[in-house]
Amino acid sequence: MQIRVYYEDTDLGGIVYHANYLKFCERARSELFFEKGLIPLDGNRSFVVTKIEANFLGSANLADMLSVTTKVLQTKRLSITLLQEVYKDETKIFSAIIKLAYLDNGKPIIIPQNQLDILKGDN
């Protein structure tokens, strides 16, 4: 997914504020669903982040075009672990391992196969 850096994404120096890399990753995960005409919320069911391990490797600036990639690292009955990376040109500037749980009314449930297929890029 391509993301342009806007003024609102930056600090006073025109550099992307660190928390916004997580927002970029969230947008990319949502876009996987939107591309299939769906939304990442199914009634009272949705994915929630339970763990993030983030590495800030470089920086981006106002007006930069960034690419966000998403790769499934592991699937379990109740969780999925993703690797999401942000690139500026060909240089990786951010990397995060993100664990998601699937909840129904706030309680963990088995992830339906169709939801796994969307995140894996199947179908």
N, CA, C and O atoms as a printed pandas DataFrame, in Angstrom:
     atom_number atom_name residue_name chain_id  residue_number  x_coord  y_coord  z_coord
0              1         N          MET        A               1    0.832   -1.173    0.000
1              2        CA          MET        A               1    0.000    0.000    0.000
2              3         C          MET        A               1    0.874    1.232    0.000
3              4         O          MET        A               1    1.859    1.302    0.735
4              5         N          GLN        A               2    0.524    2.193   -0.810
5              6        CA          GLN        A               2    1.251    3.456   -0.880
6              7         C          GLN        A               2    0.616    4.486    0.061
7              8         O          GLN        A               2   -0.607    4.609    0.127
8              9         N          ILE        A               3    1.455    5.215    0.779
9             10        CA          ILE        A               3    0.989    6.274    1.679
10            11         C          ILE        A               3    1.863    7.501    1.473
11            12         O          ILE        A               3    3.091    7.415    1.497
12            13         N          ARG        A               4    1.220    8.639    1.271
13            14        CA          ARG        A               4    1.964    9.899    1.208
14            15         C          ARG        A               4    2.001   10.504    2.606
15            16         O          ARG        A               4    1.017   10.444    3.343
16            17         N          VAL        A               5    3.136   11.084    2.964
17            18        CA          VAL        A               5    3.286   11.742    4.256
18            19         C          VAL        A               5    2.734   13.164    4.150
19            20         O          VAL        A               5    3.197   13.969    3.342
20            21         N          TYR        A               6    1.742   13.448    4.977
21            22        CA          TYR        A               6    1.136   14.779    5.031
22            23         C          TYR        A               6    1.657   15.543    6.243
23            24         O          TYR        A               6    2.262   14.967    7.148
24            25         N          TYR        A               7    1.413   16.841    6.241
25            26        CA          TYR        A               7    1.858   17.697    7.329
26            27         C          TYR        A               7    1.385   17.164    8.679
27            28         O          TYR        A               7    2.131   17.187    9.658
28            29         N          GLU        A               8    0.145   16.686    8.726
29            30        CA          GLU        A               8   -0.431   16.172    9.974
30            31         C          GLU        A               8    0.301   14.948   10.508
31            32         O          GLU        A               8    0.151   14.612   11.683
32            33         N          ASP        A               9    1.091   14.273    9.675
33            34        CA          ASP        A               9    1.841   13.080   10.084
34            35         C          ASP        A               9    3.191   13.421   10.713
35            36         O          ASP        A               9    3.879   12.544   11.236
36            37         N          THR        A              10    3.565   14.706   10.657
37            38        CA          THR        A              10    4.922   15.086   11.034
38            39         C          THR        A              10    4.973   15.910   12.318
39            40         O          THR        A              10    3.963   16.411   12.811
40            41         N          ASP        A              11    6.195   16.026   12.835
41            42        CA          ASP        A              11    6.439   16.905   13.969
42            43         C          ASP        A              11    6.831   18.289   13.441
43            44         O          ASP        A              11    6.722   18.536   12.240
44            45         N          LEU        A              12    7.276   19.173   14.295
45            46        CA          LEU        A              12    7.622   20.536   13.872
46            47         C          LEU        A              12    8.780   20.583   12.882
47            48         O          LEU        A              12    8.942   21.562   12.154
48            49         N          GLY        A              13    9.586   19.519   12.857
49            50        CA          GLY        A              13   10.724   19.475   11.939
50            51         C          GLY        A              13   10.391   18.850   10.597
51            52         O          GLY        A              13   11.267   18.711    9.744
52            53         N          GLY        A              14    9.123   18.467   10.398
53            54        CA          GLY        A              14    8.728   17.847    9.138
54            55         C          GLY        A              14    9.068   16.374    9.044
55            56         O          GLY        A              14    9.045   15.799    7.956
56            57         N          ILE        A              15    9.386   15.748   10.183
57            58        CA          ILE        A              15    9.730   14.324   10.238
58            59         C          ILE        A              15    8.517   13.562   10.781
59            60         O          ILE        A              15    7.851   14.033   11.703
60            61         N          VAL        A              16    8.232   12.387   10.212
61            62        CA          VAL        A              16    7.080   11.597   10.652
62            63         C          VAL        A              16    7.210   11.270   12.143
63            64         O          VAL        A              16    8.227   10.746   12.598
64            65         N          TYR        A              17    6.157   11.593   12.880
65            66        CA          TYR        A              17    6.079   11.299   14.307
66            67         C          TYR        A              17    5.998    9.786   14.486
67            68         O          TYR        A              17    5.294    9.109   13.737
68            69         N          HIS        A              18    6.713    9.255   15.470
69            70        CA          HIS        A              18    6.886    7.800   15.602
70            71         C          HIS        A              18    5.576    7.019   15.669
71            72         O          HIS        A              18    5.490    5.941   15.080
72            73         N          ALA        A              19    4.567    7.513   16.353
73            74        CA          ALA        A              19    3.302    6.778   16.492
74            75         C          ALA        A              19    2.582    6.615   15.157
75            76         O          ALA        A              19    1.769    5.704   15.002
76            77         N          ASN        A              20    2.868    7.477   14.203
77            78        CA          ASN        A              20    2.168    7.406   12.923
78            79         C          ASN        A              20    2.580    6.205   12.094
79            80         O          ASN        A              20    1.832    5.802   11.203
80            81         N          TYR        A              21    3.733    5.619   12.347
81            82        CA          TYR        A              21    4.095    4.389   11.636
82            83         C          TYR        A              21    3.110    3.273   11.981
83            84         O          TYR        A              21    2.778    2.449   11.129
84            85         N          LEU        A              22    2.646    3.249   13.230
85            86        CA          LEU        A              22    1.639    2.259   13.630
86            87         C          LEU        A              22    0.313    2.529   12.926
87            88         O          LEU        A              22   -0.392    1.594   12.547
88            89         N          LYS        A              23   -0.026    3.800   12.751
89            90        CA          LYS        A              23   -1.243    4.155   12.017
90            91         C          LYS        A              23   -1.131    3.726   10.555
91            92         O          LYS        A              23   -2.102    3.240    9.976
92            93         N          PHE        A              24    0.040    3.903    9.960
93            94        CA          PHE        A              24    0.240    3.483    8.571
94            95         C          PHE        A              24    0.024    1.974    8.447
95            96         O          PHE        A              24   -0.585    1.508    7.484
96            97         N          CYS        A              25    0.527    1.210    9.426
97            98        CA          CYS        A              25    0.355   -0.246    9.402
98            99         C          CYS        A              25   -1.118   -0.616    9.563
99           100         O          CYS        A              25   -1.605   -1.532    8.900
100          101         N          GLU        A              26   -1.819    0.087   10.432
101          102        CA          GLU        A              26   -3.255   -0.176   10.620
102          103         C          GLU        A              26   -4.019    0.085    9.328
103          104         O          GLU        A              26   -4.902   -0.689    8.960
104          105         N          ARG        A              27   -3.685    1.165    8.644
105          106        CA          ARG        A              27   -4.335    1.470    7.362
106          107         C          ARG        A              27   -4.087    0.357    6.352
107          108         O          ARG        A              27   -4.993   -0.039    5.619
108          109         N          ALA        A              28   -2.863   -0.141    6.317
109          110        CA          ALA        A              28   -2.529   -1.201    5.357
110          111         C          ALA        A              28   -3.297   -2.483    5.670
111          112         O          ALA        A              28   -3.751   -3.167    4.753
112          113         N          ARG        A              29   -3.448   -2.814    6.946
113          114        CA          ARG        A              29   -4.227   -4.012    7.308
114          115         C          ARG        A              29   -5.683   -3.827    6.903
115          116         O          ARG        A              29   -6.295   -4.746    6.359
116          117         N          SER        A              30   -6.238   -2.660    7.159
117          118        CA          SER        A              30   -7.628   -2.387    6.769
118          119         C          SER        A              30   -7.793   -2.444    5.262
119          120         O          SER        A              30   -8.810   -2.928    4.765
120          121         N          GLU        A              31   -6.811   -1.956    4.537
121          122        CA          GLU        A              31   -6.892   -1.916    3.080
122          123         C          GLU        A              31   -6.996   -3.319    2.485
123          124         O          GLU        A              31   -7.605   -3.493    1.429
124          125         N          LEU        A              32   -6.413   -4.318    3.143
125          126        CA          LEU        A              32   -6.541   -5.700    2.677
126          127         C          LEU        A              32   -8.015   -6.105    2.588
127          128         O          LEU        A              32   -8.415   -6.816    1.666
128          129         N          PHE        A              33   -8.804   -5.655    3.538
129          130        CA          PHE        A              33  -10.247   -5.934    3.533
130          131         C          PHE        A              33  -10.973   -5.067    2.512
131          132         O          PHE        A              33  -11.803   -5.560    1.749
132          133         N          PHE        A              34  -10.658   -3.780    2.501
133          134        CA          PHE        A              34  -11.334   -2.845    1.583
134          135         C          PHE        A              34  -11.166   -3.270    0.131
135          136         O          PHE        A              34  -12.090   -3.123   -0.668
136          137         N          GLU        A              35   -9.986   -3.799   -0.219
137          138        CA          GLU        A              35   -9.720   -4.242   -1.588
138          139         C          GLU        A              35  -10.666   -5.361   -2.017
139          140         O          GLU        A              35  -10.881   -5.566   -3.212
140          141         N          LYS        A              36  -11.232   -6.084   -1.053
141          142        CA          LYS        A              36  -12.171   -7.172   -1.343
142          143         C          LYS        A              36  -13.624   -6.742   -1.140
143          144         O          LYS        A              36  -14.532   -7.573   -1.136
144          145         N          GLY        A              37  -13.836   -5.415   -0.969
145          146        CA          GLY        A              37  -15.186   -4.899   -0.778
146          147         C          GLY        A              37  -15.741   -5.167    0.609
147          148         O          GLY        A              37  -16.955   -5.120    0.808
148          149         N          LEU        A              38  -14.863   -5.449    1.578
149          150        CA          LEU        A              38  -15.270   -5.756    2.946
150          151         C          LEU        A              38  -14.710   -4.715    3.902
151          152         O          LEU        A              38  -13.926   -3.854    3.505
152          153         N          ILE        A              39  -15.116   -4.797    5.162
153          154        CA          ILE        A              39  -14.500   -3.982    6.203
154          155         C          ILE        A              39  -13.953   -4.923    7.269
155          156         O          ILE        A              39  -14.447   -6.041    7.410
156          157         N          PRO        A              40  -12.930   -4.487    8.030
157          158        CA          PRO        A              40  -12.316   -5.379    9.012
158          159         C          PRO        A              40  -13.133   -5.529   10.296
159          160         O          PRO        A              40  -12.596   -5.922   11.331
160          161         N          LEU        A              41  -14.415   -5.220   10.232
161          162        CA          LEU        A              41  -15.321   -5.363   11.353
162          163         C          LEU        A              41  -16.514   -6.163   10.856
163          164         O          LEU        A              41  -17.126   -5.811    9.847
164          165         N          ASP        A              42  -16.844   -7.230   11.555
165          166        CA          ASP        A              42  -17.948   -8.103   11.145
166          167         C          ASP        A              42  -18.945   -8.182   12.297
167          168         O          ASP        A              42  -18.858   -9.071   13.143
168          169         N          GLY        A              43  -19.887   -7.249   12.322
169          170        CA          GLY        A              43  -20.815   -7.188   13.445
170          171         C          GLY        A              43  -20.071   -6.828   14.707
171          172         O          GLY        A              43  -19.458   -5.763   14.790
172          173         N          ASN        A              44  -20.118   -7.717   15.701
173          174        CA          ASN        A              44  -19.398   -7.504   16.957
174          175         C          ASN        A              44  -18.026   -8.160   16.953
175          176         O          ASN        A              44  -17.338   -8.195   17.974
176          177         N          ARG        A              45  -17.641   -8.675   15.804
177          178        CA          ARG        A              45  -16.351   -9.369   15.685
178          179         C          ARG        A              45  -15.317   -8.484   15.001
179          180         O          ARG        A              45  -15.611   -7.783   14.033
180          181         N          SER        A              46  -14.100   -8.535   15.532
181          182        CA          SER        A              46  -13.029   -7.754   14.919
182          183         C          SER        A              46  -11.675   -8.223   15.444
183          184         O          SER        A              46  -11.581   -8.922   16.452
184          185         N          PHE        A              47  -10.637   -7.815   14.726
185          186        CA          PHE        A              47   -9.270   -8.063   15.167
186          187         C          PHE        A              47   -8.838   -6.936   16.101
187          188         O          PHE        A              47   -9.187   -5.774   15.894
188          189         N          VAL        A              48   -8.083   -7.291   17.118
189          190        CA          VAL        A              48   -7.482   -6.291   17.999
190          191         C          VAL        A              48   -5.999   -6.624   18.157
191          192         O          VAL        A              48   -5.604   -7.790   18.161
192          193         N          VAL        A              49   -5.202   -5.590   18.283
193          194        CA          VAL        A              49   -3.773   -5.768   18.489
194          195         C          VAL        A              49   -3.542   -6.158   19.942
195          196         O          VAL        A              49   -4.041   -5.510   20.862
196          197         N          THR        A              50   -2.774   -7.233   20.132
197          198        CA          THR        A              50   -2.441   -7.674   21.491
198          199         C          THR        A              50   -0.959   -7.486   21.817
199          200         O          THR        A              50   -0.572   -7.470   22.985
200          201         N          LYS        A              51   -0.131   -7.342   20.774
201          202        CA          LYS        A              51    1.308   -7.184   21.013
202          203         C          LYS        A              51    1.948   -6.543   19.785
203          204         O          LYS        A              51    1.596   -6.861   18.649
204          205         N          ILE        A              52    2.884   -5.642   20.029
205          206        CA          ILE        A              52    3.652   -5.023   18.937
206          207         C          ILE        A              52    5.117   -4.975   19.341
207          208         O          ILE        A              52    5.463   -4.537   20.438
208          209         N          GLU        A              53    5.964   -5.431   18.437
209          210        CA          GLU        A              53    7.418   -5.268   18.579
210          211         C          GLU        A              53    7.861   -4.417   17.402
211          212         O          GLU        A              53    7.871   -4.880   16.261
212          213         N          ALA        A              54    8.230   -3.163   17.683
213          214        CA          ALA        A              54    8.526   -2.210   16.616
214          215         C          ALA        A              54   10.005   -1.846   16.580
215          216         O          ALA        A              54   10.664   -1.726   17.612
216          217         N          ASN        A              55   10.505   -1.676   15.355
217          218        CA          ASN        A              55   11.880   -1.236   15.138
218          219         C          ASN        A              55   11.867   -0.037   14.208
219          220         O          ASN        A              55   11.405   -0.121   13.070
220          221         N          PHE        A              56   12.380    1.082   14.706
221          222        CA          PHE        A              56   12.467    2.306   13.921
222          223         C          PHE        A              56   13.867    2.359   13.321
223          224         O          PHE        A              56   14.854    2.539   14.035
224          225         N          LEU        A              57   13.943    2.200   12.014
225          226        CA          LEU        A              57   15.222    2.016   11.323
226          227         C          LEU        A              57   15.680    3.237   10.537
227          228         O          LEU        A              57   16.842    3.320   10.138
228          229         N          GLY        A              58   14.783    4.177   10.316
229          230        CA          GLY        A              58   15.086    5.366    9.542
230          231         C          GLY        A              58   13.965    6.361    9.746
231          232         O          GLY        A              58   13.159    6.214   10.665
232          233         N          SER        A              59   13.908    7.364    8.904
233          234        CA          SER        A              59   12.845    8.356    9.060
234          235         C          SER        A              59   12.271    8.738    7.707
235          236         O          SER        A              59   12.886    8.544    6.659
236          237         N          ALA        A              60   11.074    9.284    7.774
237          238        CA          ALA        A              60   10.397    9.802    6.586
238          239         C          ALA        A              60   10.056   11.263    6.849
239          240         O          ALA        A              60    9.980   11.709    7.993
240          241         N          ASN        A              61    9.856   11.986    5.766
241          242        CA          ASN        A              61    9.620   13.418    5.858
242          243         C          ASN        A              61    8.365   13.819    5.101
243          244         O          ASN        A              61    7.808   13.049    4.318
244          245         N          LEU        A              62    7.944   15.031    5.357
245          246        CA          LEU        A              62    6.797   15.605    4.688
246          247         C          LEU        A              62    6.896   15.399    3.185
247          248         O          LEU        A              62    7.934   15.674    2.583
248          249         N          ALA        A              63    5.813   14.914    2.578
249          250        CA          ALA        A              63    5.657   14.697    1.131
250          251         C          ALA        A              63    6.275   13.399    0.614
251          252         O          ALA        A              63    6.102   13.070   -0.559
252          253         N          ASP        A              64    6.989   12.655    1.456
253          254        CA          ASP        A              64    7.539   11.371    1.013
254          255         C          ASP        A              64    6.408   10.411    0.648
255          256         O          ASP        A              64    5.314   10.478    1.209
256          257         N          MET        A              65    6.691    9.520   -0.298
257          258        CA          MET        A              65    5.791    8.406   -0.608
258          259         C          MET        A              65    6.374    7.167    0.060
259          260         O          MET        A              65    7.547    6.840   -0.127
260          261         N          LEU        A              66    5.549    6.490    0.832
261          262        CA          LEU        A              66    5.975    5.296    1.550
262          263         C          LEU        A              66    5.198    4.086    1.059
263          264         O          LEU        A              66    4.069    4.210    0.586
264          265         N          SER        A              67    5.807    2.927    1.176
265          266        CA          SER        A              67    5.142    1.662    0.866
266          267         C          SER        A              67    5.063    0.849    2.142
267          268         O          SER        A              67    6.046    0.725    2.873
268          269         N          VAL        A              68    3.881    0.293    2.409
269          270        CA          VAL        A              68    3.687   -0.555    3.583
270          271         C          VAL        A              68    3.376   -1.962    3.090
271          272         O          VAL        A              68    2.455   -2.165    2.299
272          273         N          THR        A              69    4.150   -2.925    3.562
273          274        CA          THR        A              69    3.927   -4.323    3.195
274          275         C          THR        A              69    3.432   -5.099    4.420
275          276         O          THR        A              69    3.739   -4.750    5.561
276          277         N          THR        A              70    2.667   -6.150    4.159
277          278        CA          THR        A              70    2.130   -6.989    5.222
278          279         C          THR        A              70    2.361   -8.448    4.843
279          280         O          THR        A              70    2.025   -8.875    3.738
280          281         N          LYS        A              71    2.935   -9.201    5.770
281          282        CA          LYS        A              71    3.201  -10.623    5.537
282          283         C          LYS        A              71    2.763  -11.404    6.774
283          284         O          LYS        A              71    3.057  -11.007    7.902
284          285         N          VAL        A              72    2.064  -12.510    6.560
285          286        CA          VAL        A              72    1.661  -13.378    7.666
286          287         C          VAL        A              72    2.853  -14.222    8.095
287          288         O          VAL        A              72    3.454  -14.920    7.278
288          289         N          LEU        A              73    3.194  -14.155    9.377
289          290        CA          LEU        A              73    4.280  -14.968    9.919
290          291         C          LEU        A              73    3.777  -16.247   10.562
291          292         O          LEU        A              73    4.411  -17.297   10.459
292          293         N          GLN        A              74    2.613  -16.151   11.238
293          294        CA          GLN        A              74    2.105  -17.317   11.961
294          295         C          GLN        A              74    0.596  -17.184   12.152
295          296         O          GLN        A              74    0.081  -16.103   12.434
296          297         N          THR        A              75   -0.085  -18.290   11.994
297          298        CA          THR        A              75   -1.512  -18.313   12.318
298          299         C          THR        A              75   -1.752  -19.383   13.374
299          300         O          THR        A              75   -1.194  -20.479   13.319
300          301         N          LYS        A              76   -2.586  -19.035   14.322
301          302        CA          LYS        A              76   -3.041  -19.967   15.343
302          303         C          LYS        A              76   -4.554  -19.881   15.362
303          304         O          LYS        A              76   -5.141  -19.049   14.670
304          305         N          ARG        A              77   -5.176  -20.723   16.138
305          306        CA          ARG        A              77   -6.642  -20.725   16.184
306          307         C          ARG        A              77   -7.203  -19.372   16.626
307          308         O          ARG        A              77   -8.214  -18.914   16.093
308          309         N          LEU        A              78   -6.542  -18.726   17.607
309          310        CA          LEU        A              78   -7.073  -17.495   18.194
310          311         C          LEU        A              78   -6.270  -16.252   17.877
311          312         O          LEU        A              78   -6.652  -15.153   18.280
312          313         N          SER        A              79   -5.162  -16.403   17.161
313          314        CA          SER        A              79   -4.337  -15.227   16.873
314          315         C          SER        A              79   -3.602  -15.386   15.547
315          316         O          SER        A              79   -3.461  -16.480   15.002
316          317         N          ILE        A              80   -3.146  -14.250   15.062
317          318        CA          ILE        A              80   -2.347  -14.222   13.845
318          319         C          ILE        A              80   -1.207  -13.240   14.085
319          320         O          ILE        A              80   -1.401  -12.194   14.705
320          321         N          THR        A              81   -0.028  -13.578   13.598
321          322        CA          THR        A              81    1.131  -12.709   13.752
322          323         C          THR        A              81    1.571  -12.243   12.376
323          324         O          THR        A              81    1.765  -13.043   11.461
324          325         N          LEU        A              82    1.727  -10.925   12.250
325          326        CA          LEU        A              82    2.082  -10.307   10.974
326          327         C          LEU        A              82    3.417   -9.589   11.076
327          328         O          LEU        A              82    3.806   -9.115   12.144
328          329         N          LEU        A              83    4.106   -9.518    9.954
329          330        CA          LEU        A              83    5.268   -8.655    9.805
330          331         C          LEU        A              83    4.832   -7.515    8.900
331          332         O          LEU        A              83    4.437   -7.739    7.756
332          333         N          GLN        A              84    4.902   -6.298    9.411
333          334        CA          GLN        A              84    4.579   -5.136    8.584
334          335         C          GLN        A              84    5.811   -4.253    8.509
335          336         O          GLN        A              84    6.459   -3.960    9.514
336          337         N          GLU        A              85    6.115   -3.834    7.280
337          338        CA          GLU        A              85    7.305   -3.020    7.048
338          339         C          GLU        A              85    6.937   -1.787    6.243
339          340         O          GLU        A              85    6.054   -1.817    5.386
340          341         N          VAL        A              86    7.641   -0.697    6.546
341          342        CA          VAL        A              86    7.444    0.556    5.831
342          343         C          VAL        A              86    8.747    0.882    5.111
343          344         O          VAL        A              86    9.829    0.870    5.698
344          345         N          TYR        A              87    8.607    1.175    3.811
345          346        CA          TYR        A              87    9.760    1.495    2.973
346          347         C          TYR        A              87    9.644    2.909    2.429
347          348         O          TYR        A              87    8.563    3.365    2.059
348          349         N          LYS        A              88   10.775    3.588    2.391
349          350        CA          LYS        A              88   10.911    4.871    1.709
350          351         C          LYS        A              88   11.846    4.601    0.548
351          352         O          LYS        A              88   13.031    4.326    0.736
352          353         N          ASP        A              89   11.302    4.684   -0.644
353          354        CA          ASP        A              89   12.009    4.207   -1.831
354          355         C          ASP        A              89   12.300    2.721   -1.616
355          356         O          ASP        A              89   11.366    1.949   -1.400
356          357         N          GLU        A              90   13.527    2.310   -1.666
357          358        CA          GLU        A              90   13.882    0.897   -1.469
358          359         C          GLU        A              90   14.417    0.624   -0.066
359          360         O          GLU        A              90   14.823   -0.498    0.235
360          361         N          THR        A              91   14.421    1.637    0.788
361          362        CA          THR        A              91   15.008    1.521    2.118
362          363         C          THR        A              91   13.946    1.246    3.167
363          364         O          THR        A              91   12.972    1.988    3.285
364          365         N          LYS        A              92   14.137    0.173    3.932
365          366        CA          LYS        A              92   13.220   -0.136    5.028
366          367         C          LYS        A              92   13.487    0.846    6.160
367          368         O          LYS        A              92   14.613    0.964    6.643
368          369         N          ILE        A              93   12.421    1.560    6.585
369          370        CA          ILE        A              93   12.587    2.541    7.656
370          371         C          ILE        A              93   11.823    2.165    8.932
371          372         O          ILE        A              93   12.020    2.781    9.980
372          373         N          PHE        A              94   10.955    1.157    8.840
373          374        CA          PHE        A              94   10.188    0.724   10.003
374          375         C          PHE        A              94    9.804   -0.734    9.811
375          376         O          PHE        A              94    9.492   -1.172    8.704
376          377         N          SER        A              95    9.834   -1.472   10.908
377          378        CA          SER        A              95    9.438   -2.872   10.873
378          379         C          SER        A              95    8.725   -3.194   12.181
379          380         O          SER        A              95    9.166   -2.785   13.256
380          381         N          ALA        A              96    7.620   -3.931   12.083
381          382        CA          ALA        A              96    6.899   -4.302   13.290
382          383         C          ALA        A              96    6.355   -5.723   13.159
383          384         O          ALA        A              96    5.845   -6.118   12.110
384          385         N          ILE        A              97    6.474   -6.470   14.234
385          386        CA          ILE        A              97    5.806   -7.752   14.350
386          387         C          ILE        A              97    4.579   -7.489   15.212
387          388         O          ILE        A              97    4.682   -7.053   16.359
388          389         N          ILE        A              98    3.414   -7.764   14.630
389          390        CA          ILE        A              98    2.153   -7.402   15.262
390          391         C          ILE        A              98    1.303   -8.653   15.447
391          392         O          ILE        A              98    1.034   -9.387   14.496
392          393         N          LYS        A              99    0.888   -8.879   16.682
393          394        CA          LYS        A              99    0.022  -10.024   16.989
394          395         C          LYS        A              99   -1.402   -9.516   17.145
395          396         O          LYS        A              99   -1.663   -8.551   17.864
396          397         N          LEU        A             100   -2.321  -10.190   16.453
397          398        CA          LEU        A             100   -3.732   -9.834   16.492
398          399         C          LEU        A             100   -4.542  -10.994   17.050
399          400         O          LEU        A             100   -4.259  -12.158   16.763
400          401         N          ALA        A             101   -5.547  -10.669   17.847
401          402        CA          ALA        A             101   -6.530  -11.656   18.292
402          403         C          ALA        A             101   -7.855  -11.311   17.630
403          404         O          ALA        A             101   -8.095  -10.159   17.267
404          405         N          TYR        A             102   -8.702  -12.300   17.477
405          406        CA          TYR        A             102  -10.027  -12.093   16.891
406          407         C          TYR        A             102  -11.049  -12.203   18.010
407          408         O          TYR        A             102  -11.116  -13.221   18.699
408          409         N          LEU        A             103  -11.852  -11.148   18.195
409          410        CA          LEU        A             103  -12.787  -11.093   19.306
410          411         C          LEU        A             103  -14.229  -11.014   18.828
411          412         O          LEU        A             103  -14.531  -10.467   17.767
412          413         N          ASP        A             104  -15.096  -11.573   19.637
413          414        CA          ASP        A             104  -16.539  -11.432   19.461
414          415         C          ASP        A             104  -17.067  -10.890   20.782
415          416         O          ASP        A             104  -16.984  -11.557   21.813
416          417         N          ASN        A             105  -17.612   -9.675   20.746
417          418        CA          ASN        A             105  -18.081   -9.016   21.975
418          419         C          ASN        A             105  -17.009   -9.000   23.056
419          420         O          ASN        A             105  -17.303   -9.205   24.234
420          421         N          GLY        A             106  -15.770   -8.756   22.654
421          422        CA          GLY        A             106  -14.674   -8.636   23.603
422          423         C          GLY        A             106  -14.058   -9.938   24.070
423          424         O          GLY        A             106  -13.157   -9.918   24.908
424          425         N          LYS        A             107  -14.517  -11.073   23.554
425          426        CA          LYS        A             107  -13.970  -12.371   23.964
426          427         C          LYS        A             107  -13.294  -13.051   22.784
427          428         O          LYS        A             107  -13.836  -13.055   21.678
428          429         N          PRO        A             108  -12.111  -13.628   23.007
429          430        CA          PRO        A             108  -11.402  -14.306   21.919
430          431         C          PRO        A             108  -12.200  -15.475   21.359
431          432         O          PRO        A             108  -12.798  -16.253   22.102
432          433         N          ILE        A             109  -12.197  -15.582   20.033
433          434        CA          ILE        A             109  -12.837  -16.718   19.360
434          435         C          ILE        A             109  -11.911  -17.204   18.251
435          436         O          ILE        A             109  -10.953  -16.525   17.883
436          437         N          ILE        A             110  -12.210  -18.379   17.731
437          438        CA          ILE        A             110  -11.432  -18.941   16.620
438          439         C          ILE        A             110  -11.584  -18.041   15.401
439          440         O          ILE        A             110  -12.683  -17.603   15.062
440          441         N          ILE        A             111  -10.468  -17.780   14.760
441          442        CA          ILE        A             111  -10.486  -16.920   13.574
442          443         C          ILE        A             111  -11.121  -17.674   12.413
443          444         O          ILE        A             111  -10.660  -18.760   12.059
444          445         N          PRO        A             112  -12.170  -17.117   11.815
445          446        CA          PRO        A             112  -12.801  -17.781   10.673
446          447         C          PRO        A             112  -11.832  -17.862    9.485
447          448         O          PRO        A             112  -11.011  -16.967    9.285
448          449         N          GLN        A             113  -11.932  -18.919    8.720
449          450        CA          GLN        A             113  -11.028  -19.132    7.592
450          451         C          GLN        A             113  -11.078  -17.981    6.592
451          452         O          GLN        A             113  -10.040  -17.599    6.051
452          453         N          ASN        A             114  -12.265  -17.417    6.334
453          454        CA          ASN        A             114  -12.346  -16.325    5.355
454          455         C          ASN        A             114  -11.559  -15.097    5.813
455          456         O          ASN        A             114  -11.011  -14.374    4.980
456          457         N          GLN        A             115  -11.494  -14.852    7.116
457          458        CA          GLN        A             115  -10.705  -13.727    7.637
458          459         C          GLN        A             115   -9.212  -14.017    7.478
459          460         O          GLN        A             115   -8.437  -13.128    7.124
460          461         N          LEU        A             116   -8.816  -15.250    7.739
461          462        CA          LEU        A             116   -7.411  -15.633    7.541
462          463         C          LEU        A             116   -7.016  -15.500    6.077
463          464         O          LEU        A             116   -5.925  -15.026    5.760
464          465         N          ASP        A             117   -7.910  -15.920    5.189
465          466        CA          ASP        A             117   -7.622  -15.847    3.755
466          467         C          ASP        A             117   -7.380  -14.417    3.304
467          468         O          ASP        A             117   -6.511  -14.165    2.469
468          469         N          ILE        A             118   -8.145  -13.476    3.854
469          470        CA          ILE        A             118   -7.977  -12.053    3.483
470          471         C          ILE        A             118   -6.590  -11.574    3.913
471          472         O          ILE        A             118   -5.886  -10.932    3.133
472          473         N          LEU        A             119   -6.201  -11.881    5.142
473          474        CA          LEU        A             119   -4.907  -11.403    5.634
474          475         C          LEU        A             119   -3.742  -12.100    4.936
475          476         O          LEU        A             119   -2.669  -11.518    4.780
476          477         N          LYS        A             120   -3.952  -13.332    4.522
477          478        CA          LYS        A             120   -2.895  -14.058    3.790
478          479         C          LYS        A             120   -2.818  -13.658    2.333
479          480         O          LYS        A             120   -1.849  -13.974    1.643
480          481         N          GLY        A             121   -3.859  -12.951    1.858
481          482        CA          GLY        A             121   -3.883  -12.570    0.453
482          483         C          GLY        A             121   -4.498  -13.643   -0.439
483          484         O          GLY        A             121   -4.384  -13.561   -1.662
484          485         N          ASP        A             122   -5.147  -14.647    0.147
485          486        CA          ASP        A             122   -5.796  -15.697   -0.624
486          487         C          ASP        A             122   -7.110  -15.162   -1.203
487          488         O          ASP        A             122   -7.609  -14.112   -0.797
488          489         N          ASN        A             123   -7.652  -15.917   -2.160
489          490        CA          ASN        A             123   -8.923  -15.577   -2.841
490          491         C          ASN        A             123   -8.684  -14.490   -3.826
491          492         O          ASN        A             123   -9.614  -14.055   -4.505
